[in-house]
Amino acid sequence: MSGRFDSLWSDGGPGPKRSIEGWIILVTGVHEEAQEDDLQNAFGEFGEIKNLHLNLDRRTGFVKGYALIEYENYEEAEKAITSMDGGELLTQKVNIDWAFSKGPFRRRNNRRRSRSPRKRF
């Protein structure tokens, strides 16, 4: 059922949003020396991982601290989130949530920003 809709809530309300090919979760707090195999082993037990992206810092060569993991099924991604969120991976606490969600935009800073016109030289 979840594969037919862009979001789980057909009324357009907030909720996880499907990417073109699957459901993507965002893992933050990833250890700087983590490797793809570490994430594959930890998150592979929840379902088949279609894609795993571990971003490296060009200057240092270490992991930037986050990873994107894509599952084909909503249920697999949700199981990974509920099981691993707040858990430990390579002695470091990781937080997991949906990478894309549909819902209202929430501003962290409630001040209004005034836009000044661009100066042309």
N, C-alpha and C positions, 0 to 999 in steps of 0.2 A: 504494500500500500504506500509506503513512504517514497518509493521510487517514482511515483507518478506526479508528485508535487514538488515545487521548488522549495517549499517550506512545509513543516509538519502541520501548520495551521492554515487551512485553506482560506480563512477570512483575512489573511494578510497580517495577522498579529505577530508579535515577537516570537522568535524561536530559531533553532539552527537552520542554516540554509545550505542546500546541497550545491556542490561545485558541479562543473560540467560532467565529470566522470565519477564522482563519489562524494563521500563525507570526509571532510578534512578536520583534524584536531590539531590544536596548537599546544605544544609541550614547552613550558618555560622552566627555567632553573636547571637546565641541562649542564652537567659538569663540563668544564672546558676541555677535558681530555677524552670525552666520550667519543665513541665511534659508531658507525651505522650498525654494526653487528650487535652492539650493546642495546640499542633501541629495538632492533629487529627481534632480539631474544626476549626483551621485556614486553613488547607490545604485540608480538606475533601470536601469542597464546589466545588473544581475543578474536582473531580472525585473520584472513589473508590481507596482508598489507600490499596495496596496489602501488604506492609511491611513498618514498621517505626522503625528506630533504633536510639535511643538516648543514646549516650555513657556517662557513669558516671565515675568520678574520684574515684578510689578505696580509696584513702586516705581521701578525704573530703566528698564524697557522692554527690557532686554537679555535674551538667552537665558540660561536657568539653567545650561546646560552639558550637557544631555542631550537625547536625542530618542528617540522610539519609532517604529519603522518596521515595518509589517505586510505580509507577503507571503502569497499564497494557498498556495504550494507550499513544502514543507520544503526541497527542493533549492535553490530560489532564495535562501531565507534563509540556508542553510548556506554557499552560495557567497559571499554578501555578507559573512558573518562571516569566513570563511577568507581572503578577498581583502583586506578592508579593516581587519581588526584590527591595530592597531599602525601603521597607515598615517597619512597626513597629509590633513587637510581644512582648507582656509583657513589654512595655515601652523601648524596645531596638531595634535599627535598625538591620535588617537581610539582608543578601545578599544570593541570590539563583542562582545557575548555575547547569549545567549538571555535574553529578559525573564522568561520563566517556565520553571521546571524542576521536575521531580518527583524527589524524593530526600530523603535524611536531612537534618534540620535540624542545622546546625553552629553552635554557639555560639562567638562570638569570645572571650568572657570566661568562663573555666571556673569562676569563683567562683559559689557558690550564692547566690541572692538569697533573703533571708527576707522574707516578707510579713508586715507588721504589720497587725493588724485596724484597720479604719477607726474613727476616733473620731466619735461622733455628738454633735452639740451641740444 
